[in-house]
Every structure is written in C-alpha cells, then in structure tokens.
C-alpha cells in the first residue's frame, strides 16, 4: 500500500492518463495481483508463470491483442508521469522503421549512480542505446564532472517485433545484468532512448517504499 492504494493500482491509473494509450491490462502470473486489479475495476489477464521477463509476459498477451503498438509500463513505477508515456510512444508513431523505444533521465542524485537498482543507459548521438547496466556506464577514469542517465522502466514495442523478440533466447548480458532490454541490443536491434525532464521514482526495495509511505 502507498498512501491508501496498492502499488499496482497506482501504476494502472497513471497508464490510463496517457493520451496515446487506448487500453490498459495488468499482465500477471500471481492471482493476488489479478484479484487486486479486478477489485479496483481494472482489466487483468493471467499469464504463464514460466516467463523469464516482463517482455516475455506481455508477449504472451500480445498474441491475442488487436493492436499495432504495445507499451510495457513496469509494475514498480507507481509515479510514472503520463506525459512520459506519451513521449516514449511518439517515436514509433513518427518512424515506421523503429521497433522499440524507452526513456531516460539525467541523474541528479549522486547516490543513484552506484545503486544497482537504478539502471544506467549509454546512448549514441542519435539517441540509440549502446548499453544498459546496473553499474555506472561509461567509466570515467580522469573526470569527476560526469553525467549519467538512468533508465526509466518503460518500453514501447511494435507488436510485430515483440512477437519475434519473445522467440529469441535469453542472451549472456541479459542474464548477467538481469536486464531484458539487452536481448534486443545483443540481437542487433535499435532502441530509441527518449530523454525526459520528468523523473520517475520506482519502488524496488523496502527502503524505497518507506520513503513514500505515509504512516
């Protein structure tokens, strides 16, 4: 519970506020989450418990959905800004050759840089991802005035590509970092990284929860 609502309800309601999303579904293999979503009047679907990542889970759901673009808003993002969701979707609407996009935010809190729960992203001059890591990337040997970008847990997929992606085996870096997006990069696909000025605080640990829960 976060200020009187379950975390899943907060994520769900933020997604509903997006101007570009038509329909929201909570995909889960946990009956407790399914029941929680149904209790507040949301849409939920049970999926297999064998999936290795959230991407594989929504891929199962995508097979029976009539749509062109699927947005994966992760369940640890109760404060995701709806405008951020729309910013991440827009590149796929503007470029038919693009299959995946995501978000990043310039890190301002230096404590987040070494935190493995804060995923860092490195991208090229065209804002295509080079690598994602739980470690600080890149490593700056001679400078203390460094800019790092954190990855915000949201992915936008073209459905046709998502259905191909879930057929690919987990890759070495994906398993090492436990970051599903690395499977995309290791198989040669681009991920467009959209920078946002609006941060999103994920809840991944009890310490995170304690900071935001009103007792």
C-alpha positions in Angstrom: 0.0 0.0 0.0 1.2 3.5 -0.9 -0.9 6.3 0.7 -4.1 4.2 0.7 -3.7 2.5 -2.7 -1.9 -0.6 -3.8 1.2 0.0 -6.0 -0.4 -1.9 -8.9 -3.4 0.4 -8.8 -1.2 3.5 -8.9 0.7 2.2 -11.9 -2.5 1.2 -13.7 -4.1 4.6 -13.0 -1.1 6.5 -14.3 -1.1 4.5 -17.5 -4.8 5.3 -18.0 -4.0 9.0 -18.0 -1.8 8.7 -21.1 -3.3 10.4 -24.1 -2.0 7.9 -26.6 -2.9 4.6 -24.8 -6.2 3.1 -25.8 -6.4 0.2 -23.4 -4.7 -0.9 -20.2 -4.2 -4.5 -19.0 -2.3 -5.8 -15.9 -0.5 -9.0 -17.0 0.5 -11.2 -14.1 1.1 -14.8 -13.1 0.1 -14.0 -9.5 -3.6 -14.5 -8.5 -3.2 -11.9 -5.7 -2.2 -9.2 -8.2 -5.0 -10.3 -10.6 -7.6 -10.1 -7.8 -6.3 -6.7 -6.6 -6.7 -5.2 -10.1 -10.2 -6.7 -10.5 -11.2 -5.3 -7.1 -10.5 -1.7 -8.2 -12.3 -2.3 -11.5 -9.3 -2.7 -13.8 -8.5 -5.2 -16.5 -6.2 -8.1 -15.7 -5.0 -11.2 -17.5 -3.3 -14.3 -16.1 -0.2 -15.4 -17.9 2.2 -18.3 -17.6 4.5 -18.5 -14.5 7.4 -19.7 -16.7 8.3 -16.3 -18.3 11.8 -15.1 -17.6 11.0 -11.4 -18.0 8.1 -8.9 -18.3 8.8 -8.7 -22.0 8.0 -12.4 -22.4 4.9 -12.0 -20.3 3.4 -9.2 -22.4 4.5 -11.1 -25.5 2.1 -13.9 -24.5 -0.7 -11.3 -24.1 0.2 -9.6 -27.4 -0.6 -12.7 -29.4 -4.3 -12.2 -28.7 -4.5 -8.4 -28.8 -5.6 -6.5 -31.9 -3.1 -3.6 -31.9 0.0 -2.2 -33.6 1.9 -0.8 -30.6 2.3 -2.2 -27.1 3.6 -0.3 -24.1 5.2 -2.1 -21.2 4.8 0.0 -18.1 6.5 -1.9 -15.4 4.8 -2.6 -12.1 7.5 -0.8 -10.0 6.6 2.6 -11.5 3.6 3.9 -9.4 4.7 7.5 -10.1 5.2 7.3 -13.8 4.2 10.6 -15.4 1.5 10.1 -18.2 3.3 12.6 -20.4 6.5 10.4 -20.2 4.5 7.5 -21.5 3.3 9.6 -24.5 6.9 10.9 -25.1 8.1 7.3 -25.3 5.3 6.3 -27.8 5.8 9.2 -30.2 9.0 8.0 -31.9 7.2 4.8 -33.1 4.3 6.9 -34.5 6.8 9.1 -36.4 9.1 6.4 -37.7 7.7 3.2 -39.1 11.2 1.6 -39.2 11.6 1.9 -35.4 10.5 -1.1 -33.3 11.5 -0.2 -29.7 11.7 3.0 -27.6 12.3 3.8 -24.0 13.0 6.7 -21.6 16.0 8.1 -19.7 16.5 10.9 -17.1 19.7 12.7 -16.3 20.8 11.6 -12.8 20.9 14.5 -10.3 21.2 12.5 -7.1 24.7 11.1 -7.0 23.6 8.3 -4.6 21.8 6.8 -7.6 24.9 6.3 -9.6 26.3 3.3 -7.8 22.9 1.9 -6.9 22.3 -1.4 -8.8 18.6 -0.9 -8.7 19.0 2.3 -10.7 19.8 1.1 -14.3 22.1 3.4 -16.2 21.9 3.8 -20.0 24.5 4.9 -22.5 23.3 6.1 -25.9 24.9 7.4 -29.1 24.5 10.8 -30.8 21.2 9.7 -32.4 19.8 8.6 -29.0 20.0 5.0 -29.9 21.0 2.8 -26.9 24.5 1.4 -26.7 24.2 -0.4 -23.4 22.2 -0.6 -20.2 23.9 -1.6 -16.9 23.4 -1.7 -13.2 26.9 -0.4 -12.9 27.8 3.2 -13.8 28.5 3.4 -17.6 30.6 4.7 -19.0 33.5 4.5 -16.6 35.2 8.0 -16.4 38.9 7.5 -15.4 40.0 11.1 -15.2 36.9 13.2 -14.6 34.7 13.9 -11.6 32.3 16.1 -13.6 30.3 13.2 -15.1 26.8 13.0 -16.5 24.9 9.7 -16.1 21.5 8.8 -17.3 19.1 6.4 -15.6 16.7 4.2 -17.5 13.1 4.7 -16.7 11.3 1.3 -16.7 9.0 1.7 -19.7 9.3 0.0 -23.1 7.3 0.7 -26.3 7.2 -2.1 -28.8 5.8 -2.5 -32.3 3.7 -5.7 -31.9 5.2 -7.4 -35.0 8.7 -7.0 -33.5 7.7 -8.0 -30.0 6.3 -11.3 -31.3 9.7 -12.0 -32.9 11.6 -10.9 -29.8 10.0 -13.4 -27.4 11.1 -16.2 -29.6 14.7 -15.3 -29.1 16.7 -17.0 -26.3 18.0 -15.0 -23.3 21.4 -13.6 -24.1 24.6 -13.6 -22.0 24.5 -9.9 -20.9 20.7 -10.1 -20.3 21.2 -12.9 -17.8 24.3 -11.4 -16.3 22.7 -8.0 -15.6 19.1 -9.3 -15.3 18.0 -6.6 -17.9 15.7 -7.9 -20.6 16.4 -5.0 -22.9 19.9 -6.3 -23.5 18.4 -9.2 -25.5 17.3 -6.6 -28.0 20.7 -4.9 -28.4 22.6 -8.2 -28.5 20.5 -9.3 -31.4 21.3 -6.1 -33.4 18.0 -4.2 -33.0 17.9 -0.4 -32.1 16.3 1.0 -29.0 15.5 4.7 -29.3 16.2 6.4 -25.9 14.0 9.5 -25.3 15.3 11.9 -22.7 12.7 13.3 -20.3 12.9 16.2 -17.8 10.4 14.5 -15.5 11.9 11.9 -13.2 10.1 8.7 -12.2 10.8 7.1 -8.8 10.5 3.3 -8.9 9.7 1.3 -5.8 12.0 -1.8 -5.8 13.0 -2.2 -2.2 11.6 -1.8 1.3 13.7 1.3 1.7 12.1 2.8 -1.4 8.7 2.1 0.0 9.5 3.5 3.4 10.4 6.9 1.8 6.9 7.3 0.2 4.5 5.6 2.5 2.7 7.8 5.0 2.5 6.0 8.3 
